[in-house]
């Protein structure tokens, strides 16, 4: 292993056998804990105990360095995939195969040929792709057909080996979702691209038979080899245990033995393959290009626009409603982009509003600000209002955007005619603050863990972004609202709202998670604001049945921050998403001023 993570392993060797056993298993288990944490909130409680066990009486900081090294390696692979300039003395960071809708090979890289040759009869361009094992043939055809028919991908391609074991080889995606640089290199005619499916994988010196490689080359037992392959395939320790029909404790003992046998370099290789595949999938889903054209739109949708800031950064926004209407700026929550649920956008227009939804720095398509604070964003919004020619306007904020809106109102003074806070969050959940060992709800667990293990935040968001897909986000939406039955009922009963939440969340981290990372850190540091400049009336509207930010908690936080609202209105029977039921009333109040 090289880079910032090398210290823990180098020290292990220097210190002798007495230190070897604890350090390697600790890194292995910590990495697995993070994957479990990031991929399934059901694992978060177990991760608490794992990290507590690792951190008891030990310096956990080296583990963070080790994980940053692995994640940086994965990110470098994705960036090299985009780079059109060949590196001297370095092969490509990826290998590929393109298959037409008739399953004929359109293009294949030499490394892919070497990787798949043991499993196929012929891999010559123009020939039909023919697997020697009928099960592999059926798997490939089923996955490729599903991807081409609208699934899009990426989906993992697992092939059955000669001994009956399975191994991950790479991803299948529709050809049109490949990075533009790769599509240009392939130079396929448009007729061939139609319905084509691509296989893409990180380049690797080792063959794809991970289980056999681990078993034969490194002396793992069959059980240890299966567990190592399962972890590399992206399963958490709990998931791998269930798949292999062993207890979690047995899996923990096996993984300790695995990493003792594999040694420092092989340990890095195992996790590297896991992170490379995840990050490669994220790269293929999401273009890193932050230009205006990077946000896909269809006919009738409001496109992204951009306002330039004095330091060269840009704020992205969408301009809904009537251009000559009453100007209202909306600041969405930390996990929402500027894309609005269509019924809400239509209602803004009917209400006679110019409804401008702004993406904060590092969120959506807005340029990140590594030094973001509540006050620095207030300066950004002042420049933004100047750029749009807004002398005076009404300001609205939702949930975690509330502290930013208050800072803006304080800075802009009488330019803000009215401030409406909906479902206001003004601090970390009280269950995370008061009871660090048993947080209640998804947000409580999230902030509780981040407070105890600050290095976990970056790794978690990295992996969440790598695994971003509609199917992945949907259960997280319901998990987020689990403490709020009124919201769960509303979302289940309104499929278009569920779809809007998923799309907005995915757009939020489409380019970077830097904004979500920084905003979470601001909340962990505590919300402290100078509100003396506020001249606008502050209205606070909230759902009485809000289980995400309970009404009582919200009122206590108002007092802590020092806000005396001109109006507090609670909506009986409504939850955190009351804005999606009451947008007509909200718009009427904003228009009234």
C-alpha positions in Angstrom: 0.0 0.0 0.0 1.2 3.5 -0.7 0.0 7.0 0.1 -1.3 8.3 3.4 -2.6 4.9 4.4 0.8 3.2 4.5 1.7 4.3 8.0 -0.4 1.8 9.9 0.8 -1.2 7.9 4.5 -0.1 7.8 4.4 0.4 11.6 2.9 -3.1 11.9 5.9 -4.7 10.2 8.3 -2.6 12.1 6.7 -3.4 15.4 6.8 -7.1 15.0 4.3 -9.8 15.5 2.9 -8.3 18.7 1.3 -5.5 16.8 0.4 -7.4 13.6 -2.8 -9.0 14.6 -4.8 -6.0 15.8 -4.0 -3.5 13.1 -4.8 -5.5 9.9 -8.2 -6.9 11.2 -9.1 -3.4 12.5 -8.7 -1.8 9.1 -10.5 -4.7 7.4 -13.5 -4.6 9.8 -13.6 -0.8 9.8 -13.7 -0.7 6.0 -16.5 -3.3 6.0 -18.4 -1.3 8.7 -18.3 1.8 6.5 -19.7 -0.1 3.5 -22.4 -1.5 5.7 -23.1 1.9 7.1 -23.3 3.5 3.7 -25.3 0.9 1.9 -28.0 0.0 4.4 -29.2 2.0 7.4 -30.2 -1.3 9.0 -26.5 -2.0 9.6 -25.8 1.4 11.3 -26.4 0.1 14.8 -24.0 -2.8 14.2 -21.4 -0.4 12.9 -21.6 1.5 16.1 -20.5 -1.5 18.1 -17.9 -2.5 15.5 -16.2 0.9 15.6 -16.5 1.1 19.4 -14.8 -2.2 19.6 -12.0 -1.1 17.3 -11.6 2.3 18.9 -11.6 1.1 22.5 -8.2 2.2 23.9 -6.8 2.7 20.4 -5.9 5.6 18.1 -8.5 5.3 15.3 -7.1 8.1 13.2 -4.7 5.8 11.2 -7.8 3.8 10.1 -9.2 7.0 8.6 -6.0 7.6 6.6 -6.1 4.0 5.3 -9.6 4.5 4.1 -8.8 7.8 2.4 -6.0 6.1 0.5 -8.3 3.4 -0.8 -11.0 5.8 -1.7 -8.5 8.2 -3.4 -7.3 5.3 -5.5 -10.8 4.6 -6.7 -11.4 8.2 -7.5 -8.2 8.3 -9.5 -9.3 5.4 -11.6 -12.5 7.2 -12.5 -10.7 10.4 -13.4 -8.2 8.5 -15.6 -11.1 7.0 -17.5 -12.1 10.6 -18.5 -8.6 11.7 -19.3 -8.0 11.8 -23.1 -4.2 12.2 -22.6 -2.4 8.8 -22.4 0.0 8.5 -19.5 3.6 7.5 -20.4 4.4 3.9 -19.5 0.9 3.3 -18.2 -1.9 1.2 -19.7 -5.5 2.3 -19.7 -7.4 2.4 -16.4 -10.3 0.5 -17.9 -11.2 -2.3 -20.3 -14.3 -2.7 -22.3 -16.5 -4.8 -24.6 -19.4 -3.5 -26.7 -22.2 -5.9 -27.8 -24.9 -5.0 -30.3 -28.6 -5.8 -29.7 -28.1 -9.0 -31.7 -25.3 -10.0 -29.3 -22.6 -9.5 -31.9 -19.3 -8.1 -30.7 -18.8 -4.5 -32.0 -15.6 -3.7 -30.1 -13.4 -5.4 -27.4 -10.2 -4.3 -25.7 -7.3 -6.8 -25.5 -7.5 -7.0 -21.7 -11.2 -7.9 -21.9 -10.3 -10.6 -24.4 -7.8 -12.0 -22.0 -10.3 -11.7 -19.1 -13.2 -13.5 -20.8 -11.4 -15.9 -23.1 -11.6 -18.8 -20.7 -15.4 -18.4 -20.7 -16.2 -17.8 -24.4 -15.8 -19.7 -27.7 -14.9 -16.6 -29.8 -14.3 -13.0 -29.0 -13.5 -11.8 -32.5 -15.3 -8.5 -33.5 -18.3 -9.3 -35.6 -18.8 -12.7 -34.1 -21.7 -13.7 -31.8 -20.8 -13.6 -28.1 -20.9 -17.3 -27.1 -20.2 -18.4 -23.6 -19.2 -22.1 -23.1 -21.3 -22.4 -19.9 -25.0 -22.1 -20.6 -25.6 -20.5 -17.2 -23.2 -17.7 -18.0 -24.8 -17.3 -21.4 -28.2 -17.0 -19.8 -27.0 -14.6 -17.2 -25.3 -12.3 -19.7 -28.3 -12.3 -22.1 -30.8 -11.6 -19.2 -28.8 -8.7 -17.8 -27.9 -7.2 -21.2 -31.6 -7.4 -22.3 -32.7 -5.8 -19.1 -30.2 -3.0 -19.4 -31.0 -2.3 -23.0 -34.8 -2.4 -22.4 -34.6 0.6 -20.0 -32.7 -0.5 -16.9 -29.7 1.6 -18.1 -27.4 0.0 -15.5 -24.8 -0.3 -14.3 -25.4 -3.8 -13.1 -22.8 -6.2 -11.8 -21.8 -9.0 -14.1 -21.1 -12.1 -12.1 -19.9 -15.3 -14.0 -19.8 -18.8 -12.8 -16.3 -20.3 -12.6 -15.3 -23.9 -13.5 -15.4 -25.0 -9.9 -18.9 -23.6 -9.3 -17.8 -20.4 -7.5 -18.8 -16.9 -8.7 -16.7 -13.8 -9.4 -17.5 -10.2 -10.3 -16.0 -9.2 -13.6 -17.3 -5.7 -14.2 -20.5 -3.7 -15.1 -23.0 -3.8 -17.9 -24.4 -0.4 -19.0 -26.2 0.9 -22.1 -23.5 2.1 -24.5 -24.9 5.7 -24.6 -24.2 6.1 -20.8 -20.4 5.6 -21.3 -18.2 8.6 -20.8 -18.0 10.7 -24.0 -14.2 10.2 -24.2 -14.6 6.5 -24.4 -17.5 6.7 -27.0 -15.3 8.9 -29.2 -12.5 6.4 -29.0 -14.8 3.6 -30.1 -16.1 5.6 -33.1 -19.0 3.2 -33.7 -21.7 4.1 -36.3 -25.0 5.4 -35.0 -26.8 2.3 -36.3 -24.5 0.0 -34.3 -24.9 2.1 -31.1 -28.7 1.7 -31.1 -29.5 -0.8 -28.4 -25.9 -1.7 -27.7 -24.7 -2.7 -24.3 -21.2 -2.1 -22.9 -19.2 -4.2 -20.5 -16.7 -2.0 -18.5 -14.3 -2.9 -15.8 -11.2 -1.5 -14.1 -7.9 -2.8 -15.6 -6.2 -5.3 -13.3 -3.1 -7.5 -13.6 -4.8 -10.4 -11.8 -7.4 -12.4 -13.6 -11.1 -12.2 -12.7 -11.1 -15.5 -10.8 -10.9 -13.9 -7.4 -11.9 -16.9 -5.3 -9.4 -19.2 -7.0 -6.7 -16.6 -6.9 -7.2 -16.0 -3.2 -7.3 -19.7 -2.5 -4.4 -20.9 -4.6 -2.0 -18.0 -4.5 -2.4 -16.9 -0.9 -3.3 -20.1 0.9 -6.8 -19.2 2.0 -9.2 -21.9 3.0 -12.2 -22.3 0.7 -14.4 -20.6 3.3 -12.0 -17.7 3.6 -11.8 -17.3 -0.1 -15.6 -17.2 -0.5 -15.8 -14.5 2.2 -13.0 -12.4 0.6 -14.7 -12.6 -2.8 -18.1 -11.7 -1.2 -16.6 -8.6 0.4 -14.9 -7.6 -2.8 -18.3 -8.0 -4.5 -19.7 -5.2 -2.3 -21.4 -7.1 0.4 -21.2 -5.9 4.0 -20.0 -8.4 6.6 -23.6 -9.0 7.7 -24.8 -9.5 4.1 -21.8 -11.8 3.3 -22.6 -13.9 6.4 -26.2 -14.3 5.4 -25.2 -15.3 1.8 -22.6 -17.8 3.0 -24.9 -19.1 5.8 -22.4 -18.4 8.6 -22.7 -16.3 11.8 -21.4 -12.7 11.9 -18.9 -13.8 14.6 -17.6 -16.6 12.3 -17.2 -14.1 9.5 -15.3 -11.7 11.7 -12.8 -14.4 12.6 -12.5 -15.5 9.0 -11.8 -11.9 7.8 -9.1 -11.5 10.4 -7.4 -14.6 9.1 -7.9 -13.5 5.5 -6.0 -10.2 6.1 -3.3 -11.8 8.1 -2.6 -14.2 5.2 -3.0 -11.7 2.4 -0.5 -9.2 3.8 -0.3 -5.5 3.4 -0.3 -5.2 -0.4 -2.9 -7.9 -1.0 -5.1 -6.4 1.6 -5.1 -3.1 -0.4 -5.8 -5.0 -3.6 -8.9 -6.6 -2.2 -10.5 -3.3 -1.0 -9.2 -1.5 -4.1 -11.2 -3.8 -6.4 -14.3 -3.1 -4.4 -13.9 0.6 -4.4 -12.9 0.8 -8.0 -16.0 -1.0 -9.2 -18.2 1.2 -7.1 -16.6 4.4 -8.1 -16.6 3.4 -11.8 -20.3 2.8 -11.6 -20.8 6.2 -10.2 -18.7 7.7 -12.9 -20.7 6.1 -15.6 -24.0 7.3 -14.1 -23.0 10.8 -13.5 -20.9 13.1 -15.7 -18.4 15.2 -13.8 -18.9 18.0 -16.3 -20.5 21.0 -14.5 -21.5 22.9 -17.6 -25.1 24.0 -18.3 -25.6 21.1 -20.6 -24.8 18.5 -17.9 -28.3 18.7 -16.5 -30.6 16.6 -18.6 -34.0 18.1 -19.4 -37.0 17.1 -21.4 -39.5 19.2 -23.3 -41.4 21.5 -20.8 -39.0 21.2 -17.9 -37.3 24.2 -16.5 -33.5 24.0 -17.3 -30.7 24.9 -15.0 -29.3 28.4 -15.1 -26.1 29.8 -13.6 -25.1 33.0 -11.9 -21.4 34.0 -11.7 -19.9 35.0 -8.3 -17.0 37.4 -7.9 -14.5 34.7 -7.0 -15.2 32.6 -10.2 -17.6 30.2 -8.6 -21.2 29.8 -9.9 -24.5 29.2 -8.3 -27.0 27.0 -10.2 -30.7 27.7 -10.0 -34.0 27.0 -11.7 -36.4 29.9 -12.5 -40.0 28.8 -12.2 -43.3 30.7 -12.5 -43.7 34.0 -14.2 -40.6 36.1 -15.1 -42.6 39.3 -14.1 -44.1 37.7 -11.0 -43.5 38.5 -7.4 -39.9 37.4 -6.8 -39.4 34.6 -4.2 -36.1 32.7 -3.6 -36.4 29.2 -2.2 -33.5 27.5 -0.4 -34.1 23.7 -0.5 -32.9 21.2 2.1 -29.4 19.8 2.1 -30.5 16.7 0.1 -32.7 18.5 -2.4 -31.7 20.1 -5.7 -33.5 22.9 -7.5 -35.8 20.5 -9.3 -39.4 20.9 -8.1 -42.2 18.5 -8.0 -44.3 19.5 -11.1 -47.5 20.2 -9.2 -45.7 22.7 -7.0 -44.0 24.4 -10.0 -47.4 24.7 -11.7 -48.9 26.2 -8.5 -46.2 28.8 -8.3 -47.1 30.0 -11.8 -50.8 30.1 -11.0 -50.0 32.2 -7.8 -48.2 34.8 -9.9 -44.8 34.2 -8.4 -41.3 34.2 -9.9 -40.1 31.2 -7.9 -36.3 30.9 -8.0 -34.8 27.7 -6.4 -31.1 28.1 -5.6 -28.6 25.2 -5.2 -26.1 26.1 -2.4 -22.3 25.7 -3.0 -21.3 22.1 -3.5 -24.9 21.0 -4.0 -26.3 20.0 -7.3 -24.4 21.9 -10.1 -23.2 24.8 -7.9 -19.5 25.2 -7.5 -18.3 24.0 -4.1 -16.9 26.4 -1.5 -14.5 24.6 0.9 -14.9 27.4 3.4 -18.7 27.5 3.3 -20.4 29.0 6.4 -23.9 30.3 7.0 -22.5 33.8 6.6 -20.5 33.1 3.5 -23.5 31.8 1.7 -25.4 35.0 2.7 -22.7 36.9 0.8 -23.1 34.6 -2.1 -26.9 35.1 -2.2 -26.4 38.9 -2.1 -24.3 38.6 -5.3 -26.8 36.2 -6.7 -29.7 38.7 -6.1 -27.6 41.5 -7.7 -26.9 39.3 -10.8 -30.6 38.6 -11.3 -31.5 42.3 -10.7 -33.6 41.5 -7.6 -33.6 44.6 -5.4 -36.2 43.2 -3.0 -37.7 39.7 -2.7 -39.3 37.2 -0.4 -37.2 34.3 1.0 -38.4 30.8 1.8 -36.4 27.9 3.2 -37.1 24.3 3.9 -35.8 22.1 6.7 -31.9 22.2 6.9 -31.7 25.3 4.8 -33.3 27.4 7.6 -30.0 28.6 9.2 -28.7 29.7 5.8 -32.0 31.7 5.2 -31.7 33.4 8.6 -28.1 34.4 7.9 -29.2 35.8 4.5 -32.1 37.7 6.0 -29.7 39.2 8.6 -27.2 40.3 5.9 -29.6 41.6 3.3 -31.8 43.5 5.8 -34.7 45.2 4.2 -34.0 43.6 0.8 -35.8 40.6 2.2 -39.4 41.5 2.6 -40.6 38.3 4.2 -38.9 35.1 5.5 -40.9 31.9 5.7 -39.3 28.8 7.3 -41.0 25.5 6.5 -40.3 22.3 8.6 -37.3 24.2 10.0 -34.3 22.3 11.2 -31.9 24.4 13.3 -29.6 21.8 14.7 -28.7 18.1 14.8 -31.6 15.9 16.0 -32.1 16.0 19.7 -31.9 12.2 20.1 -28.4 12.4 18.6 -27.4 15.2 20.9 -28.8 13.9 24.2 -28.4 10.1 23.8 -25.2 9.3 21.9 -25.5 5.5 22.4 -29.0 4.9 21.2 -30.0 7.4 18.6 -33.6 7.3 17.3 -34.2 7.4 13.5 -31.9 7.6 10.5 -30.8 11.2 11.0 -30.1 10.5 14.7 -27.9 7.6 13.8 -26.2 9.6 11.0 -25.2 12.6 13.1 -24.5 10.5 16.2 -21.9 8.5 14.3 -20.4 11.5 12.6 -20.0 13.3 15.9 -18.1 10.3 17.4 -16.1 9.5 14.2 -15.7 12.7 12.2 -13.5 10.9 9.6 -16.5 8.6 8.8 -18.4 11.4 7.0 -16.3 11.7 3.9 -16.0 7.9 3.4 -19.7 7.4 3.9 -20.7 10.1 1.4 -18.1 8.8 -1.1 -19.7 5.3 -1.1 -23.3 6.6 -1.0 -22.5 8.6 -4.2 -20.8 5.6 -5.8 -23.9 3.5 -5.2 -26.4 6.2 -6.3 -29.3 4.8 -8.3 -33.1 5.2 -8.2 -33.5 1.7 -6.7 -30.9 2.5 -4.1 -32.4 5.9 -3.1 -36.0 4.8 -2.9 -35.7 2.7 0.3 -33.5 5.4 1.9 -36.3 8.0 1.3 -38.7 5.8 3.3 -36.0 5.1 5.9 -35.5 8.8 6.3 -39.2 9.4 6.9 -39.7 6.2 9.0 -40.2 8.2 12.3 -42.9 10.3 10.6 -45.9 8.0 9.6 -47.8 10.9 8.1 -45.1 11.5 5.6 -44.7 7.8 4.7 -48.4 7.6 4.0 -48.3 10.8 1.8 -45.3 9.6 -0.2 -46.8 6.1 -0.8 -50.1 7.6 -1.9 -48.4 10.0 -4.3 -46.0 8.2 -6.7 -45.1 11.4 -8.6 -43.9 12.9 -5.3 -41.8 9.8 -4.5 -40.2 10.1 -8.0 -39.6 13.8 -7.5 -37.8 13.2 -4.1 -35.6 10.5 -5.7 -34.7 12.6 -8.6 -34.0 15.7 -6.5 -31.8 13.7 -4.1 -29.8 12.2 -7.0 -29.3 15.6 -8.6 -28.0 16.9 -5.2 -24.9 14.8 -5.4 -24.6 14.3 -9.1 -21.5 16.4 -9.4 -20.0 16.3 -5.9 -21.0 15.6 -2.3 -18.8 18.5 -1.0 -21.8 20.7 -0.1 -23.6 17.9 1.9 -20.3 17.2 3.6 -19.6 20.8 4.6 -23.2 21.5 5.7 -23.2 18.4 7.9 -20.0 19.6 9.5 -21.6 23.0 10.1 -24.5 21.3 11.9 -22.1 19.2 14.0 -20.2 22.4 15.0 -23.5 23.9 16.2 -25.8 26.6 14.8 -24.8 30.0 16.1 -26.1 33.1 14.2 -26.0 36.9 14.5 -29.6 37.8 13.7 -29.5 41.5 14.6 -29.8 42.5 10.9 -33.1 40.9 10.3 -35.9 43.4 9.5 -38.3 41.1 7.7 -41.1 39.3 9.6 -40.2 35.7 10.2 -43.0 33.1 9.7 -42.5 29.5 10.9 -44.8 26.9 9.5 -44.6 23.2 10.6 -46.5 20.0 10.6 -47.9 18.9 13.9 -47.1 15.2 13.1 -43.6 15.9 11.9 -41.5 13.0 13.1 -38.3 14.1 11.4 -38.2 17.5 13.2 -40.8 17.2 16.0 -42.7 20.4 16.6 -41.6 20.6 20.2 -37.9 20.2 19.2 -38.3 22.9 16.5 -39.7 25.4 19.1 -36.9 24.7 21.5 -34.4 25.3 18.8 -36.0 28.6 17.8 -35.5 29.7 21.4 -31.9 28.5 21.4 -31.0 30.5 18.3 -32.9 33.5 19.6 -35.7 33.8 17.0 -39.0 35.4 18.0 -41.2 34.6 14.9 -44.0 37.0 13.9 -46.1 33.9 13.3 -45.9 30.1 14.1 -48.5 28.0 12.3 -48.9 24.3 12.9 -50.8 22.1 10.6 -52.8 19.3 12.3 -52.3 15.8 10.9 -49.4 16.9 8.6 -45.7 15.8 8.8 -42.4 17.1 7.5 -43.7 17.1 4.0 -46.7 19.4 4.7 -45.3 21.8 2.1 -46.2 19.3 -0.6 -49.8 19.4 0.5 -50.0 23.0 1.4 -48.0 24.7 -1.3 -51.1 26.7 -2.5 -51.4 28.3 1.0 -47.6 28.9 1.2 -47.6 30.6 -2.2 -50.6 32.8 -1.2 -48.8 33.9 2.0 -45.6 34.6 0.1 -47.5 36.7 -2.5 -49.3 38.6 0.2 -45.9 39.6 1.8 
